[in-house]
Amino acid sequence: LGSCSRHRKRSTAAHFLDTMESRMPFPVKAIQVDGGAEFEAGKRSGMHKHSVEECFFILRGRGKAMTNGNEYELDPDICIHCPAETPHDFINTSDCESLVLLATFSKNEFETTRL
């Protein structure tokens, strides 16, 4: 799928968290569950990139992920892996429901660049 890959997980979010490190393409060093992990109906993250690898797990809602000119549908229990320096944007396509993501990073400290 180019620089980002999409994986469907048959597990629940809780099970995903319990087994996260065995499934991630990198050792998890940080988990973001606050600010920026929830997008209200019709909102987007804005195109950006991080200096480290990142995986997102879709907890609730529906939307689209944009990266390198590709578009991927998002729904619950989807995991998205983005290598370091990969531009990406999340768009909530719902008229009424929030899009909620769990973000994990390969290092505790990293830089985010808005594009």
Buried (B, 14 or more C-beta within 10 A) or exposed (E): EEBBBBEEBEBEBEEBBEEBEEBBEBEBBBBBEEEEBBBEBEBBBEBBBBBBBBBBBBBEBBBBBBBEEEEBEBEBBBBBBBBBEBBBBBBBBBEEBBBBBBBBBBBEEBEEEEE
